[in-house]
Amino acid sequence: MTKQEKHFKGLQDMNKMLFKAGLGDKYQVFGVIGRGGFAIAYKAQDLQANEVCVIKKMDLQKFRVYDQQNCLGEAQRLKQLKNKTLSDFGMFFSMGHNYAL
């Protein structure tokens, strides 16, 4: 599989994950912004708000249990945060061994 084929398969897989989570009619992933040791940041379109957004998918299999708990706590704190200098935090969901925010 070529690098380009892997890229498009990754986008398709992320869109399938959103569909399975009941969010296929809300978001459409169309690019990868970056990859890290634990997560991939995707560029997406919020179809209802007609805005570009970022969806970050984290693979829980790469986290220790303690790190999984910290990740959940951070997502909850981000959701409560209101600050003009930070981007809005939309939602957090888990599916299988993945978290997405």
N, C-alpha and C positions, 0 to 999 in steps of 0.2 A: 504494500500500500504506500503510495507516495505521501509526501508531507501535506500536500493540498487535499488529498483524499481523507487523510486523518483529521485535518482541520474541519472539513465539511461534515464528517461523521460525528465529530465532537459537538458541532452546532446542532445537528439532527438529534443526537442523544439528549442534549440539554432541553431542546424544545419538546421532546417526548416526555422527559421528566416533568416539565411544567404542565403538560397536558394531563398526565397521570395524577398530578397533585391538584387538578381542577383549575389550573391557571393558564391553560392553553389559549383561552379567549381574552386574557388580560395582557400577556407578554409575548413578544416574538424576539428571539435571540438572533442577532445577525453578525456578530463578530466577537473575537477574543481580544480583551485589552491586555491581559497579562496572566502569567502562570507563576505560582510560588510553590513552595514545598508542600503546602497543605491545601491550597485552594486555586481555583481558576476564576478570574473576573471576566464576565461576559458583558458586552455592550448589547443592549436590548431596547425595544420600543414598548412603552406602556401604551397599549392599543386604545385604552379607554380615555386616558388623559392626553394622548397624542404627544408624549414627551419621550426623549431618550433617557434611559436609566441604566444602572449597572446592577447586575445580578452576580453575586459571589457564591460559588458552590464549593463547599468544603467536604472533603472525604473523611468521614469519621474513623475509618479504618487506620488512618495515619495519626490519629490522636490517642493519647493515653486517656483513661477515664477522667482524671483530674482536669485535663485540658478540655475535654468535652463539656464538663460542668462549667468551666470558665467561659467557654464559647457561648453557652446558653445564657449565662449571666450577662455577658457583654452585649448580646443581642437585646436582652430585656432592657438594659440601661440605655442603649442607643435609641430604642423605641420611645423612651420617656424624655430624651434630651431635646430641648428646643434651643437652638442657637443659630443666629443668622449666618455665621461663618462656616457652618457645617451643612452638608447636603441633607435633605430630608431622608429619614429612614422609613421605608414603606412597609415591609413585612418580613417575617421570618417563618420558614417552614422546614420540616424534616421529612425525608422520604427514604426509606431503607437505611443505608449507611451514609447518606448525604444530608448536610444542612445547606440551606440556601437563604441568602438575605439580600 
